């Protein structure tokens, strides 16, 4: 898993809900739109390496993505 992916997962740990602060952090830390960020994050949810590195976080985000709150 590359540095960008690790940094995205770290941001997800610190900002679990999407709001203005998270949007600001996405722009500040990654210099990308929220849409691009969430496309990368969504791909990480299906990455076995990400699930191995951050199992609790990935499982929580998968449940949210799949509508199983």
SVG drawing of the C-alpha trace seen along z (x, -y; Angstrom):
<svg xmlns="http://www.w3.org/2000/svg" viewBox="-28 -24 32 33">
<polyline fill="none" stroke="black" stroke-width="0.4" points="0.0,0.0 1.5,-3.3 1.9,-6.5 -1.2,-8.1 -3.4,-5.2 -2.0,-5.1 -2.6,-8.9 -6.2,-8.5 -6.9,-5.8 -5.3,-7.9 -7.6,-10.8 -10.6,-8.4 -9.6,-7.4 -9.5,-11.1 -12.5,-12.4 -15.1,-9.6 -17.9,-11.8 -17.9,-14.0 -18.2,-17.7 -16.5,-21.0 -13.5,-20.1 -12.9,-16.8 -13.4,-18.6 -10.9,-21.2 -8.4,-18.4 -8.9,-16.6 -8.0,-19.8 -5.2,-20.7 -3.5,-17.3 -4.1,-15.8 -4.8,-18.7 -7.7,-16.9 -11.4,-17.1 -13.6,-15.2 -14.9,-13.2 -11.4,-12.0 -10.6,-11.3 -13.7,-9.1 -13.0,-7.2 -9.7,-6.2 -11.1,-5.4 -13.8,-3.3 -11.1,-1.3 -9.3,-0.8 -12.3,0.8 -11.9,3.7 -8.1,3.9 -7.1,7.0 -3.9,5.2 -5.9,2.3 -8.1,4.7 -5.1,6.4 -3.5,3.1 -6.7,1.5 -9.3,4.3 -11.6,2.4 -11.6,-0.8 -12.1,1.0 -14.9,3.2 -16.7,0.2 -16.4,-1.7 -17.6,1.3 -20.7,1.5 -21.4,-2.1 -20.8,-1.8 -23.1,1.2 -25.8,-0.4 -25.5,1.8 -25.1,-0.9"/>
</svg>
